[in-house]
Amino acid sequence: MTGVTVFDQKKGEFEFHAGPVFANIVLADEINRASPKTQSALLEVMEEGHVTVDGVTRDVGDPFLVIATQNPIEQGGTYRLPEAQLDRFMIKTSVGYPDDAATLRILQGVATPRGALDAVATTDTVVAMRELARGVYVNPLISDYIMRIVDATRRASEVRLGVSVRGAISLSKLVMAWAAAHGRSFVTPDDVRELAVPALSHRLVLEPEAEFDGVTAVAVIGQILLDVAPPRENGSQ
């Protein structure tokens, strides 16, 4: 996954052979089928953007993005993703089934020859978009709103392990990018409410009794959004 150092007999020296994480976009298909050792190899690179092999630290691509899929149905031969790894994913979503129109386009695409795909953006463009999102203004009351939501996950009776500080930071970054994508230079409480579930639900560890009763992390976040009052327009809460 990260790479390996091998000895070149002709040169009489060790050479580093980079693994697949040395890219701008890494797609880990059905990541829950990877062994725990392989999954743990992603921890450093997903958080720091570099890998350490044989005591040498090497940077990966910039920008760097990991997209992972997992099959929620067939669990045979799979490994549960550790909480530390799940916490490094900024957002989680369920793809679900495509609608009829999308399915038809998929079938037509399979039935016809596909040529080479053209690039729609350069890495420099993506970096510039990232910097643009970082310039979005976040009112302190919005940050306080995020903090109160995160704190509520830690106090919920159904939750054994609530959202970490990393999760709060991820939600803050997400709402900034969301606002920028919608042509705004500031974040609103609605942005937080829109992204709280996909940004936070996968970070919760529920109590076994709650899971037995059919409680889901999505439902817990949804209830917290109802209970935690957003900041009002006049600045009060």
Summary of the structure (lengths in Angstrom):
residues: 237
radius of gyration: 21.1
end to end distance: 47.5
largest distance: 72.7
contacts: 592
relative contact order: 0.10
helix: 46%
strand: 15%
